[in-house]
Amino acid sequence: MKKYLKILLWTVLALFVLVQFIRPEKNLSSDTRHDIASVYPIPPDVQGILKTSCYDCHSNTTVYPWYNAIQPIGLFLNNHVVEGKTLEF
């Protein structure tokens, strides 16, 4: 039983190390065609709130946290950003 547990732990560790090489493309560009401020007039105080609360997932200027470099967390965050950018009302 100990032998199988040891093999399982080494396998999980090897998979964790291998998944670190999978890096999704970061959401960083200067494209502002779909920016809400280019479509609607927004007061400066509301624009500040939007930038701090919404732009990380709903724009092309995502600020990634430090733990984005650890996979599979980075893959989860990338999926979250992609869903946030394609969200339609």
Backbone as ProteinMPNN parsed JSONL, in Angstrom:
{"seq_chain_A": "MKKYLKILLWTVLALFVLVQFIRPEKNLSSDTRHDIASVYPIPPDVQGILKTSCYDCHSNTTVYPWYNAIQPIGLFLNNHVVEGKTLEF", "coords_chain_A": {"N_chain_A": [[0.828, -1.196, 0.0], [1.941, 1.24, 0.79], [3.814, 1.577, -1.198], [2.261, 2.051, -3.493], [1.051, 4.43, -2.797], [3.25, 6.108, -2.668], [4.052, 6.06, -5.359], [1.789, 7.24, -6.495], [1.886, 9.824, -5.329], [4.315, 10.799, -6.437], [3.593, 10.79, -9.11], [1.498, 12.665, -9.158], [2.958, 14.93, -8.386], [4.734, 15.109, -10.561], [2.902, 15.634, -12.641], [1.944, 18.107, -11.77], [4.25, 19.677, -12.029], [4.663, 19.482, -14.805], [2.355, 20.744, -15.816], [2.919, 23.353, -15.335], [4.191, 24.362, -17.514], [2.282, 25.008, -19.315], [0.992, 27.824, -20.498], [-1.395, 30.262, -20.683], [-2.241, 32.846, -23.077], [-1.695, 36.205, -22.166], [-4.041, 38.775, -21.31], [-3.544, 41.488, -22.575], [-3.582, 44.446, -24.224], [-3.733, 47.36, -26.331], [-6.139, 47.92, -27.424], [-9.023, 49.705, -27.6], [-11.522, 49.712, -28.683], [-13.891, 48.493, -27.852], [-14.367, 49.571, -25.421], [-16.36, 50.76, -22.799], [-16.405, 53.446, -22.213], [-15.835, 54.636, -24.611], [-18.152, 54.424, -25.956], [-20.316, 55.344, -24.409], [-20.963, 58.372, -22.584], [-19.257, 58.786, -19.599], [-19.226, 59.717, -16.223], [-16.343, 61.052, -14.46], [-15.935, 60.053, -11.785], [-17.395, 57.666, -11.761], [-16.076, 56.348, -13.808], [-13.611, 55.866, -12.582], [-14.381, 53.991, -10.647], [-15.244, 51.919, -12.298], [-12.8, 51.248, -13.552], [-11.274, 50.24, -11.39], [-12.865, 48.168, -10.413], [-14.063, 46.653, -12.485], [-12.606, 46.517, -14.907], [-10.548, 44.622, -14.907], [-11.509, 42.121, -15.708], [-13.231, 42.715, -17.775], [-12.07, 44.108, -19.908], [-9.235, 45.009, -22.003], [-7.053, 45.306, -20.427], [-6.036, 43.705, -18.262], [-5.027, 43.261, -14.95], [-2.957, 41.114, -13.531], [-2.928, 38.929, -10.682], [-0.29, 37.829, -8.414], [-0.416, 35.069, -8.099], [-1.264, 34.109, -10.481], [0.707, 32.997, -11.973], [0.954, 30.406, -11.168], [0.019, 27.302, -12.181], [-2.776, 25.138, -11.999], [-4.186, 27.466, -11.533], [-3.749, 29.802, -13.009], [-4.814, 29.058, -15.483], [-7.502, 28.819, -14.799], [-8.083, 31.505, -14.074], [-7.592, 32.744, -16.536], [-9.652, 31.634, -18.084], [-11.8, 32.764, -16.737], [-11.424, 35.501, -17.296], [-11.69, 35.488, -20.098], [-14.371, 34.68, -20.315], [-15.527, 36.881, -19.044], [-14.961, 38.939, -20.821], [-16.479, 38.248, -23.026], [-19.04, 38.377, -22.227], [-22.353, 39.148, -22.728], [-25.066, 41.411, -22.623]], "CA_chain_A": [[0.0, 0.0, 0.0], [2.848, 2.387, 0.851], [4.465, 1.699, -2.494], [1.305, 2.676, -4.415], [0.876, 5.817, -2.352], [4.463, 6.821, -3.079], [3.967, 6.22, -6.818], [0.732, 8.208, -6.742], [2.386, 11.152, -4.975], [5.305, 11.201, -7.437], [2.858, 11.058, -10.35], [0.811, 13.949, -8.985], [4.001, 15.952, -8.4], [5.217, 15.236, -11.943], [1.852, 16.312, -13.406], [1.931, 19.507, -11.328], [5.407, 20.332, -12.638], [4.441, 19.552, -16.247], [1.298, 21.706, -16.133], [3.485, 24.699, -15.204], [4.654, 24.789, -18.831], [1.118, 25.451, -20.087], [0.768, 29.23, -20.171], [-2.316, 30.942, -21.599], [-1.842, 34.185, -23.497], [-2.211, 37.242, -21.264], [-5.018, 39.706, -21.863], [-2.963, 42.824, -22.529], [-3.452, 45.131, -25.5], [-4.167, 48.756, -26.261], [-7.377, 48.015, -28.194], [-10.093, 50.3, -26.793], [-12.731, 49.82, -29.508], [-15.067, 48.013, -27.128], [-14.396, 50.204, -24.1], [-17.658, 51.388, -22.56], [-16.217, 54.896, -22.211], [-15.825, 55.117, -25.989], [-19.519, 54.322, -26.47], [-21.199, 56.16, -23.578], [-20.271, 59.34, -21.719], [-19.224, 58.301, -18.224], [-18.619, 60.683, -15.304], [-15.001, 60.627, -14.003], [-15.963, 59.24, -10.566], [-17.869, 56.334, -12.15], [-14.994, 55.763, -14.597], [-12.639, 55.346, -11.624], [-14.939, 52.771, -10.055], [-15.199, 50.885, -13.34], [-11.415, 50.815, -13.76], [-10.787, 49.429, -10.277], [-13.718, 47.021, -10.108], [-14.575, 45.879, -13.624], [-11.732, 46.431, -16.073], [-9.657, 43.465, -14.892], [-12.088, 41.015, -16.476], [-14.068, 43.186, -18.874], [-11.324, 45.012, -20.783], [-7.979, 44.442, -22.489], [-5.98, 45.748, -19.529], [-6.128, 42.89, -17.061], [-3.907, 43.272, -14.002], [-2.956, 39.762, -12.991], [-2.327, 38.752, -9.355], [0.954, 37.058, -8.43], [-0.672, 33.633, -8.162], [-1.613, 33.739, -11.845], [1.831, 32.249, -12.529], [0.855, 29.019, -10.718], [-1.014, 26.558, -12.901], [-3.86, 25.452, -12.906], [-4.887, 28.694, -11.15], [-3.651, 30.712, -14.138], [-5.77, 28.628, -16.499], [-8.827, 29.186, -14.295], [-8.223, 32.954, -14.197], [-7.697, 33.066, -17.953], [-11.013, 31.286, -18.491], [-12.667, 33.764, -16.128], [-11.253, 36.745, -18.053], [-12.283, 35.281, -21.429], [-15.823, 34.727, -20.132], [-15.9, 38.254, -18.706], [-14.886, 39.779, -22.018], [-17.49, 37.856, -24.01], [-20.351, 38.487, -21.591], [-23.249, 40.087, -23.408], [-26.302, 41.668, -21.881]], "C_chain_A": [[0.871, 1.26, 0.0], [3.503, 2.65, -0.501], [3.542, 2.41, -3.482], [1.061, 4.142, -4.065], [2.065, 6.669, -2.786], [4.452, 7.067, -4.59], [2.925, 7.268, -7.169], [1.207, 9.628, -6.438], [3.414, 11.66, -5.992], [4.638, 11.526, -8.769], [2.151, 12.403, -10.287], [1.825, 15.094, -9.017], [4.522, 16.178, -9.823], [4.18, 15.953, -12.811], [1.777, 17.797, -13.046], [3.084, 20.278, -11.964], [5.192, 20.49, -14.146], [3.394, 20.6, -16.619], [1.802, 23.147, -15.999], [3.972, 25.245, -16.552], [3.509, 25.228, -19.742], [0.788, 26.862, -19.629], [-0.217, 29.841, -21.158], [-1.81, 32.338, -21.932], [-2.48, 35.216, -22.568], [-3.089, 38.228, -22.018], [-4.499, 41.134, -21.738], [-2.855, 43.376, -23.945], [-3.963, 46.555, -25.341], [-5.454, 48.983, -27.06], [-8.502, 48.532, -27.295], [-11.386, 50.453, -27.588], [-13.991, 49.445, -28.752], [-15.157, 48.578, -25.711], [-15.714, 50.945, -23.936], [-17.555, 52.916, -22.591], [-16.149, 55.462, -23.633], [-17.217, 55.081, -26.608], [-20.468, 55.265, -25.729], [-20.4, 57.192, -22.8], [-20.383, 58.889, -20.256], [-18.576, 59.361, -17.348], [-17.277, 60.161, -14.765], [-15.026, 59.75, -12.74], [-16.44, 57.815, -10.863], [-16.792, 55.617, -12.963], [-13.921, 55.182, -13.674], [-13.104, 54.054, -10.981], [-14.889, 51.627, -11.065], [-13.787, 50.35, -13.535], [-10.921, 49.926, -12.626], [-11.594, 48.159, -10.066], [-14.01, 46.111, -11.29], [-13.559, 45.619, -14.727], [-10.801, 45.224, -16.059], [-10.205, 42.31, -15.719], [-12.821, 41.475, -17.725], [-13.365, 44.222, -19.744], [-10.073, 44.294, -21.28], [-6.793, 44.824, -21.613], [-6.043, 45.0, -18.204], [-4.856, 43.022, -16.228], [-3.955, 41.927, -13.278], [-2.339, 39.718, -11.603], [-1.091, 37.851, -9.457], [0.7, 35.57, -8.615], [-1.166, 33.185, -9.536], [-0.503, 32.902, -12.492], [1.8, 30.773, -12.129], [-0.299, 28.354, -11.462], [-1.548, 25.465, -11.985], [-4.652, 26.71, -12.523], [-4.874, 29.687, -12.303], [-4.621, 30.348, -15.249], [-7.193, 28.988, -16.092], [-9.061, 30.69, -14.448], [-8.343, 33.382, -15.653], [-9.102, 32.763, -18.469], [-12.007, 32.313, -17.96], [-12.607, 35.089, -16.898], [-11.893, 36.616, -19.433], [-13.806, 35.319, -21.339], [-16.292, 36.146, -19.833], [-15.877, 39.182, -19.906], [-15.97, 39.454, -23.031], [-18.897, 37.93, -23.447], [-21.188, 39.544, -22.303], [-24.521, 40.218, -22.595], [-27.469, 41.726, -22.817]], "O_chain_A": [[0.576, 2.226, -0.703], [3.717, 3.797, -0.892], [3.991, 3.28, -4.228], [0.887, 4.982, -4.948], [1.9, 7.809, -3.218], [4.802, 8.155, -5.046], [3.154, 8.098, -8.049], [0.949, 10.541, -7.222], [3.381, 12.833, -6.366], [5.07, 12.437, -9.476], [2.195, 13.185, -11.237], [1.558, 16.129, -9.627], [4.724, 17.32, -10.236], [4.545, 16.794, -13.633], [1.57, 18.642, -13.917], [2.904, 21.418, -12.392], [5.513, 21.54, -14.702], [3.536, 21.274, -17.639], [1.162, 24.067, -16.506], [4.144, 26.454, -16.707], [3.748, 25.763, -20.824], [0.354, 27.067, -18.495], [0.083, 29.933, -22.348], [-1.05, 32.935, -21.17], [-3.658, 35.111, -22.226], [-2.897, 38.475, -23.208], [-4.963, 41.898, -20.891], [-2.12, 42.835, -24.771], [-4.56, 46.898, -24.32], [-5.814, 50.127, -27.339], [-8.887, 47.864, -26.335], [-12.255, 51.239, -27.21], [-15.052, 50.023, -28.99], [-15.95, 48.099, -24.9], [-16.136, 51.675, -24.832], [-18.513, 53.598, -22.956], [-16.384, 56.655, -23.829], [-17.433, 55.653, -27.676], [-21.32, 55.906, -26.344], [-19.27, 56.917, -22.396], [-21.48, 58.644, -19.754], [-17.499, 59.859, -17.675], [-17.1, 58.95, -14.629], [-14.236, 58.812, -12.625], [-15.935, 56.861, -10.273], [-16.615, 54.407, -12.822], [-13.379, 54.114, -13.958], [-12.315, 53.128, -10.791], [-14.533, 50.501, -10.719], [-13.591, 49.142, -13.669], [-10.215, 48.95, -12.878], [-11.053, 47.165, -9.582], [-14.187, 44.907, -11.106], [-13.643, 44.601, -15.414], [-10.305, 44.834, -17.116], [-9.439, 41.595, -16.365], [-13.012, 40.684, -18.648], [-14.017, 45.127, -20.266], [-9.88, 43.11, -21.008], [-5.644, 44.674, -22.029], [-6.097, 45.619, -17.141], [-3.746, 42.906, -16.748], [-4.88, 41.649, -12.514], [-1.338, 40.389, -11.353], [-0.882, 37.19, -10.474], [1.514, 34.877, -9.226], [-1.457, 32.005, -9.732], [-0.756, 32.178, -13.455], [2.543, 29.97, -12.692], [-1.446, 28.794, -11.378], [-0.756, 24.904, -11.227], [-5.686, 26.989, -13.131], [-5.88, 30.35, -12.555], [-5.191, 31.232, -15.89], [-7.997, 29.409, -16.924], [-10.127, 31.105, -14.904], [-9.114, 34.288, -15.97], [-9.673, 33.56, -19.214], [-12.949, 32.687, -18.658], [-13.639, 35.722, -17.122], [-12.568, 37.54, -19.888], [-14.462, 35.921, -22.189], [-17.342, 36.567, -20.319], [-16.684, 40.107, -19.996], [-16.343, 40.319, -23.824], [-19.854, 37.575, -24.135], [-20.768, 40.692, -22.453], [-24.985, 39.266, -21.967], [-28.601, 41.934, -22.381]]}, "name": "protein", "num_of_chains": 1, "seq": "MKKYLKILLWTVLALFVLVQFIRPEKNLSSDTRHDIASVYPIPPDVQGILKTSCYDCHSNTTVYPWYNAIQPIGLFLNNHVVEGKTLEF"}
